[in-house]
Amino acid sequence: MSSGTVLVTGGAGYIGSHCCKLLAAEGFEPVTYDNLFRGHRELVKWGPFVEGDIRDRDLLEKTIRRYRPAAVMHFAALSYVGESVENPGLYHSVNVGGSEVLLRAMTACKVKQVVFSSTCATYGMPESMPIDEQHPQQPVNPYGVTKLAVEQAIGKWSAETNGSSVMLRYFNAAGADPELETGEWHEPETHLIPLALAAADGQGPGLTIFGDDYPTPDGTCIRDYIHVTDLVQAHLLAMRTDAPAGESQAYNLGNGEGFSVRQVVDAVEQVTGKAVPVSNGARREGDPASLVGSSARARRDLGWQPRFDDLGSIIATAWGWYQQQGASSQ
Ligand code: UDP
């Protein structure tokens, strides 16, 4: 597929909005479908917008019949691990129920291709590292459980309808559009890099490091940070690759290099030139000590090549976005 309309569910969110920008730059028309529960209308800049819930079958079908997308990029979901533990029913309803409604609407309207925003949280506690796509999927929190359930529903949909599907399992999405037209905007914000940037900027009481007694070199958790622009590039490649009808493929997306929380804090201090006030807190429930992915498969099969493969440039774009947001809210 090289042109046409693409339905982007969750297109007003962090990763979805970056995807819309890329699709438009590549000659596609991204149609954002988002209920604005966590997304932001201001981030819908590259195509039509339909405000709607992913569980609203009628509106989804109406939207598909109106815009006739050749493919769907499916980002719409709730994505906070902690919230999923507190309210698993809501996560099941939105993430699994919503995706099932979407698949039914796609079938009814004969849309045959979907690229799904999945996560390394579907693997659970790592048994071997780096994690590749063959690693057992045993999620340890409701968020991961719902994302795995959607992968399975999409796999079944592909087989039953002869549709093609790709699951992209992200490691830690970070950074912002280098042109600062969109960026990370979560309310509430729970992610390490934006919180460390806010702490460097003197906002709030400082950063709490969740656990410094992990079996890692400096005792803090290690994660694999991947730039959001590189993530959405993989979506485009996955869509263009036209996965075989009736099959579903899965690819990990990470840089294959792990950084500890302390290393991230050091890099934030370097990029911003400011000290990050930190305190050591308790471990956060459900956090594995280390999560690093192998994306060899995406590189080989999709020709994916991350451009922002160093932590400093990932943080520099996030800092640019943070400063711009601060400037625009003054
Ligand atoms: N983290 C931390 N303090 C915070 C937020 C996060 O120490 O205020 C740690 C967290 O325990 C994890 C890493 O930073 O080891 C990345 O967390 P984030 O929430 O950004 O992403 P996740 O790994 O949960 O997807």
Boltz pocket constraint, residues with backbone or C-beta under 6 A from the ligand:
constraints:
  - pocket:
      binder: B
      contacts: [[A, 81], [A, 171], [A, 172], [A, 190], [A, 191], [A, 192], [A, 193], [A, 195], [A, 207], [A, 208], [A, 209], [A, 210], [A, 211], [A, 221], [A, 222], [A, 223], [A, 261], [A, 284], [A, 287], [A, 288]]
      max_distance: 6.0
